[in-house]
Amino acid sequence: MSTGYANLRNHLEKTHKEQYRQLCEENGWDCATGPKVAGPTIGDNRKQALPLFSPEAFLEYLVRFVTADDQVRLRSVTV
């Protein structure tokens, strides 16, 4: 689970080819693989932020989602 550069690299190659090639040369990047990422990736940070699974944790997060999402609509019933 790490972030990728495929879509960004494809966009740069198609839309900004000359600028991308120039930046690759200036920074010593391999344009075939893109720039190297230093430090933890977003995927690494997400892994650290996840709590261990338990039924209690699941219920807590489910309650948080339902209360924050607020898709429940109360309808008054008239006869």
C-alpha distance (Angstrom), angle and dihedral (degrees) to the residues before:
residue distance angle dihedral
M1 . . .
S2 3.76 . .
T3 3.73 131.1 .
G4 3.76 117.7 -97.8
Y5 3.75 136.1 -148.6
A6 3.80 99.1 -150.9
N7 3.81 97.8 106.4
L8 3.79 94.1 40.4
R9 3.79 91.5 46.5
N10 3.81 91.0 49.1
H11 3.80 90.5 50.7
L12 3.80 92.4 48.5
E13 3.80 92.1 47.3
K14 3.80 93.0 49.7
T15 3.80 101.3 37.3
H16 3.81 107.9 23.8
K17 3.79 102.7 23.6
E18 3.80 99.1 148.4
Q19 3.81 95.6 44.7
Y20 3.80 90.8 46.1
R21 3.81 93.1 50.4
Q22 3.80 90.3 47.7
L23 3.81 92.1 51.1
C24 3.80 90.3 47.9
E25 3.80 90.7 54.1
E26 3.82 94.3 44.0
N27 3.80 93.2 49.9
G28 3.79 97.8 37.0
W29 3.81 92.9 -117.9
D30 3.77 122.8 156.7
C31 3.81 100.4 -120.8
A32 3.79 90.4 -154.4
T33 3.81 92.1 63.6
G34 3.82 102.5 21.7
P35 3.80 129.5 -132.0
K36 3.78 119.4 -31.0
V37 3.79 117.5 -110.1
A38 3.78 116.8 -128.4
G39 3.77 119.5 -154.1
P40 3.79 129.1 5.4
T41 3.77 119.5 -22.2
I42 3.79 125.3 -131.6
G43 3.79 88.0 -102.6
D44 3.82 90.6 55.8
N45 3.80 90.7 50.4
R46 3.80 91.3 49.9
K47 3.80 91.3 52.2
Q48 3.80 90.7 53.6
A49 3.80 92.9 47.7
L50 3.81 95.4 54.4
P51 3.80 115.9 97.7
L52 3.78 120.5 -135.3
F53 3.76 111.5 -88.8
S54 3.77 118.8 -102.5
P55 3.80 132.4 146.6
E56 3.81 89.2 -110.7
A57 3.82 93.1 52.0
F58 3.81 90.8 46.5
L59 3.80 91.2 52.0
E60 3.80 91.8 47.3
Y61 3.80 93.1 51.5
L62 3.80 91.7 43.5
V63 3.81 90.5 54.1
R64 3.82 90.2 47.7
F65 3.82 90.8 51.1
V66 3.80 94.5 47.8
T67 3.80 93.7 47.8
A68 3.81 94.0 44.7
D69 3.82 95.1 42.8
D70 3.81 92.9 51.8
Q71 3.78 98.1 -170.7
V72 3.77 93.1 145.3
R73 3.79 113.5 112.1
L74 3.74 121.5 -165.1
R75 3.76 113.4 -143.1
S76 3.72 121.8 -163.5
V77 3.76 111.5 -132.7
T78 3.76 116.1 -142.7
V79 3.75 123.4 -174.5
